[in-house]
Amino acid sequence: MQITTEVKKEIFKKHGKSEFDTGSIEGQIALFTARIAHLTEHMKQNRKDLATERSLVLLVGKRRKLLDYLIKNDIERYRAIIKELGIRK
């Protein structure tokens, strides 16, 4: 099951300025976090799915890069998004 458009709009509405604000860093990080959680659950059941494992690693890397950018430019926004999503470094 992929993340539906309605779920994406809710994520961007909650973490961005609006549901159409897909470019905000917080919205992108929240979307990547939802996708990572979904793929992690898939990997628990399908251990030998190497394509999904590679996708998961790439998504974690993209999220890490966005978090690194955010920590360099605005530490308060970084702390807020980390606390809100429950991400740890």
PyMOL commands that place a pseudoatom at each C-alpha (Angstrom):
pseudoatom trace, name=CA, resn=MET, resi=1, chain=A, elem=C, hetatm=0, pos=[0.000, 0.000, 0.000]
pseudoatom trace, name=CA, resn=GLN, resi=2, chain=A, elem=C, hetatm=0, pos=[1.364, 3.357, -1.028]
pseudoatom trace, name=CA, resn=ILE, resi=3, chain=A, elem=C, hetatm=0, pos=[0.748, 6.574, 0.862]
pseudoatom trace, name=CA, resn=THR, resi=4, chain=A, elem=C, hetatm=0, pos=[-2.383, 8.066, -0.653]
pseudoatom trace, name=CA, resn=THR, resi=5, chain=A, elem=C, hetatm=0, pos=[-2.885, 11.641, -1.775]
pseudoatom trace, name=CA, resn=GLU, resi=6, chain=A, elem=C, hetatm=0, pos=[-5.190, 12.335, 1.165]
pseudoatom trace, name=CA, resn=VAL, resi=7, chain=A, elem=C, hetatm=0, pos=[-2.560, 11.162, 3.641]
pseudoatom trace, name=CA, resn=LYS, resi=8, chain=A, elem=C, hetatm=0, pos=[0.083, 13.309, 1.943]
pseudoatom trace, name=CA, resn=LYS, resi=9, chain=A, elem=C, hetatm=0, pos=[-2.189, 16.355, 2.125]
pseudoatom trace, name=CA, resn=GLU, resi=10, chain=A, elem=C, hetatm=0, pos=[-2.736, 15.748, 5.838]
pseudoatom trace, name=CA, resn=ILE, resi=11, chain=A, elem=C, hetatm=0, pos=[1.007, 15.444, 6.428]
pseudoatom trace, name=CA, resn=PHE, resi=12, chain=A, elem=C, hetatm=0, pos=[1.733, 18.682, 4.567]
pseudoatom trace, name=CA, resn=LYS, resi=13, chain=A, elem=C, hetatm=0, pos=[-1.185, 20.424, 6.265]
pseudoatom trace, name=CA, resn=LYS, resi=14, chain=A, elem=C, hetatm=0, pos=[0.093, 19.416, 9.704]
pseudoatom trace, name=CA, resn=HIS, resi=15, chain=A, elem=C, hetatm=0, pos=[3.807, 20.076, 9.151]
pseudoatom trace, name=CA, resn=GLY, resi=16, chain=A, elem=C, hetatm=0, pos=[3.836, 22.688, 6.385]
pseudoatom trace, name=CA, resn=LYS, resi=17, chain=A, elem=C, hetatm=0, pos=[2.070, 25.991, 5.917]
pseudoatom trace, name=CA, resn=SER, resi=18, chain=A, elem=C, hetatm=0, pos=[-0.804, 24.429, 3.970]
pseudoatom trace, name=CA, resn=GLU, resi=19, chain=A, elem=C, hetatm=0, pos=[-1.719, 21.142, 2.314]
pseudoatom trace, name=CA, resn=PHE, resi=20, chain=A, elem=C, hetatm=0, pos=[-0.284, 22.458, -0.962]
pseudoatom trace, name=CA, resn=ASP, resi=21, chain=A, elem=C, hetatm=0, pos=[3.052, 23.489, 0.593]
pseudoatom trace, name=CA, resn=THR, resi=22, chain=A, elem=C, hetatm=0, pos=[5.010, 20.487, -0.595]
pseudoatom trace, name=CA, resn=GLY, resi=23, chain=A, elem=C, hetatm=0, pos=[8.330, 22.319, -0.690]
pseudoatom trace, name=CA, resn=SER, resi=24, chain=A, elem=C, hetatm=0, pos=[8.735, 23.059, 3.003]
pseudoatom trace, name=CA, resn=ILE, resi=25, chain=A, elem=C, hetatm=0, pos=[11.543, 21.170, 4.662]
pseudoatom trace, name=CA, resn=GLU, resi=26, chain=A, elem=C, hetatm=0, pos=[9.376, 20.131, 7.602]
pseudoatom trace, name=CA, resn=GLY, resi=27, chain=A, elem=C, hetatm=0, pos=[6.737, 18.716, 5.247]
pseudoatom trace, name=CA, resn=GLN, resi=28, chain=A, elem=C, hetatm=0, pos=[9.293, 16.772, 3.252]
pseudoatom trace, name=CA, resn=ILE, resi=29, chain=A, elem=C, hetatm=0, pos=[10.897, 15.365, 6.392]
pseudoatom trace, name=CA, resn=ALA, resi=30, chain=A, elem=C, hetatm=0, pos=[7.477, 14.331, 7.721]
pseudoatom trace, name=CA, resn=LEU, resi=31, chain=A, elem=C, hetatm=0, pos=[6.606, 12.656, 4.408]
pseudoatom trace, name=CA, resn=PHE, resi=32, chain=A, elem=C, hetatm=0, pos=[9.918, 10.797, 4.328]
pseudoatom trace, name=CA, resn=THR, resi=33, chain=A, elem=C, hetatm=0, pos=[9.331, 9.687, 7.925]
pseudoatom trace, name=CA, resn=ALA, resi=34, chain=A, elem=C, hetatm=0, pos=[5.901, 8.277, 7.026]
pseudoatom trace, name=CA, resn=ARG, resi=35, chain=A, elem=C, hetatm=0, pos=[7.333, 6.462, 4.015]
pseudoatom trace, name=CA, resn=ILE, resi=36, chain=A, elem=C, hetatm=0, pos=[10.230, 5.103, 6.099]
pseudoatom trace, name=CA, resn=ALA, resi=37, chain=A, elem=C, hetatm=0, pos=[7.804, 3.788, 8.719]
pseudoatom trace, name=CA, resn=HIS, resi=38, chain=A, elem=C, hetatm=0, pos=[5.731, 2.103, 6.000]
pseudoatom trace, name=CA, resn=LEU, resi=39, chain=A, elem=C, hetatm=0, pos=[8.778, 0.483, 4.381]
pseudoatom trace, name=CA, resn=THR, resi=40, chain=A, elem=C, hetatm=0, pos=[10.119, -0.620, 7.758]
pseudoatom trace, name=CA, resn=GLU, resi=41, chain=A, elem=C, hetatm=0, pos=[6.902, -2.511, 8.452]
pseudoatom trace, name=CA, resn=HIS, resi=42, chain=A, elem=C, hetatm=0, pos=[7.126, -4.087, 4.990]
pseudoatom trace, name=CA, resn=MET, resi=43, chain=A, elem=C, hetatm=0, pos=[10.723, -5.150, 5.616]
pseudoatom trace, name=CA, resn=LYS, resi=44, chain=A, elem=C, hetatm=0, pos=[9.771, -6.847, 8.889]
pseudoatom trace, name=CA, resn=GLN, resi=45, chain=A, elem=C, hetatm=0, pos=[7.544, -9.240, 6.937]
pseudoatom trace, name=CA, resn=ASN, resi=46, chain=A, elem=C, hetatm=0, pos=[9.663, -9.501, 3.762]
pseudoatom trace, name=CA, resn=ARG, resi=47, chain=A, elem=C, hetatm=0, pos=[13.258, -9.783, 4.860]
pseudoatom trace, name=CA, resn=LYS, resi=48, chain=A, elem=C, hetatm=0, pos=[14.661, -10.747, 1.462]
pseudoatom trace, name=CA, resn=ASP, resi=49, chain=A, elem=C, hetatm=0, pos=[13.099, -7.872, -0.487]
pseudoatom trace, name=CA, resn=LEU, resi=50, chain=A, elem=C, hetatm=0, pos=[16.337, -6.197, -1.516]
pseudoatom trace, name=CA, resn=ALA, resi=51, chain=A, elem=C, hetatm=0, pos=[14.722, -3.560, -3.731]
pseudoatom trace, name=CA, resn=THR, resi=52, chain=A, elem=C, hetatm=0, pos=[12.659, -2.284, -0.810]
pseudoatom trace, name=CA, resn=GLU, resi=53, chain=A, elem=C, hetatm=0, pos=[15.701, -2.365, 1.435]
pseudoatom trace, name=CA, resn=ARG, resi=54, chain=A, elem=C, hetatm=0, pos=[17.613, -0.211, -1.024]
pseudoatom trace, name=CA, resn=SER, resi=55, chain=A, elem=C, hetatm=0, pos=[14.694, 2.228, -1.256]
pseudoatom trace, name=CA, resn=LEU, resi=56, chain=A, elem=C, hetatm=0, pos=[14.559, 2.410, 2.516]
pseudoatom trace, name=CA, resn=VAL, resi=57, chain=A, elem=C, hetatm=0, pos=[18.270, 3.207, 2.776]
pseudoatom trace, name=CA, resn=LEU, resi=58, chain=A, elem=C, hetatm=0, pos=[17.951, 5.917, 0.102]
pseudoatom trace, name=CA, resn=LEU, resi=59, chain=A, elem=C, hetatm=0, pos=[14.994, 7.506, 1.899]
pseudoatom trace, name=CA, resn=VAL, resi=60, chain=A, elem=C, hetatm=0, pos=[16.836, 7.543, 5.214]
pseudoatom trace, name=CA, resn=GLY, resi=61, chain=A, elem=C, hetatm=0, pos=[19.758, 9.240, 3.466]
pseudoatom trace, name=CA, resn=LYS, resi=62, chain=A, elem=C, hetatm=0, pos=[17.513, 11.887, 1.898]
pseudoatom trace, name=CA, resn=ARG, resi=63, chain=A, elem=C, hetatm=0, pos=[15.875, 12.604, 5.240]
pseudoatom trace, name=CA, resn=ARG, resi=64, chain=A, elem=C, hetatm=0, pos=[19.279, 12.818, 6.924]
pseudoatom trace, name=CA, resn=LYS, resi=65, chain=A, elem=C, hetatm=0, pos=[20.468, 15.353, 4.324]
pseudoatom trace, name=CA, resn=LEU, resi=66, chain=A, elem=C, hetatm=0, pos=[17.393, 17.517, 4.895]
pseudoatom trace, name=CA, resn=LEU, resi=67, chain=A, elem=C, hetatm=0, pos=[17.868, 17.318, 8.655]
pseudoatom trace, name=CA, resn=ASP, resi=68, chain=A, elem=C, hetatm=0, pos=[21.550, 18.262, 8.288]
pseudoatom trace, name=CA, resn=TYR, resi=69, chain=A, elem=C, hetatm=0, pos=[20.558, 21.270, 6.167]
pseudoatom trace, name=CA, resn=LEU, resi=70, chain=A, elem=C, hetatm=0, pos=[17.976, 22.307, 8.720]
pseudoatom trace, name=CA, resn=ILE, resi=71, chain=A, elem=C, hetatm=0, pos=[20.379, 21.988, 11.660]
pseudoatom trace, name=CA, resn=LYS, resi=72, chain=A, elem=C, hetatm=0, pos=[22.894, 24.249, 9.894]
pseudoatom trace, name=CA, resn=ASN, resi=73, chain=A, elem=C, hetatm=0, pos=[20.364, 26.945, 8.991]
pseudoatom trace, name=CA, resn=ASP, resi=74, chain=A, elem=C, hetatm=0, pos=[17.746, 26.980, 11.758]
pseudoatom trace, name=CA, resn=ILE, resi=75, chain=A, elem=C, hetatm=0, pos=[18.381, 24.956, 14.915]
pseudoatom trace, name=CA, resn=GLU, resi=76, chain=A, elem=C, hetatm=0, pos=[15.001, 25.826, 16.442]
pseudoatom trace, name=CA, resn=ARG, resi=77, chain=A, elem=C, hetatm=0, pos=[13.049, 24.425, 13.487]
pseudoatom trace, name=CA, resn=TYR, resi=78, chain=A, elem=C, hetatm=0, pos=[15.276, 21.338, 13.627]
pseudoatom trace, name=CA, resn=ARG, resi=79, chain=A, elem=C, hetatm=0, pos=[14.554, 20.774, 17.309]
pseudoatom trace, name=CA, resn=ALA, resi=80, chain=A, elem=C, hetatm=0, pos=[10.823, 21.298, 16.776]
pseudoatom trace, name=CA, resn=ILE, resi=81, chain=A, elem=C, hetatm=0, pos=[10.544, 18.783, 13.918]
pseudoatom trace, name=CA, resn=ILE, resi=82, chain=A, elem=C, hetatm=0, pos=[12.689, 16.201, 15.731]
pseudoatom trace, name=CA, resn=LYS, resi=83, chain=A, elem=C, hetatm=0, pos=[10.538, 16.463, 18.835]
pseudoatom trace, name=CA, resn=GLU, resi=84, chain=A, elem=C, hetatm=0, pos=[7.286, 16.402, 16.878]
pseudoatom trace, name=CA, resn=LEU, resi=85, chain=A, elem=C, hetatm=0, pos=[8.157, 13.361, 14.769]
pseudoatom trace, name=CA, resn=GLY, resi=86, chain=A, elem=C, hetatm=0, pos=[10.097, 11.496, 17.438]
pseudoatom trace, name=CA, resn=ILE, resi=87, chain=A, elem=C, hetatm=0, pos=[13.206, 11.089, 15.303]
pseudoatom trace, name=CA, resn=ARG, resi=88, chain=A, elem=C, hetatm=0, pos=[16.546, 10.440, 16.930]
pseudoatom trace, name=CA, resn=LYS, resi=89, chain=A, elem=C, hetatm=0, pos=[19.956, 10.906, 15.385]
for i in range(1, 89): cmd.bond("trace and resi %d" % i, "trace and resi %d" % (i + 1))
show_as sticks, trace
zoom trace
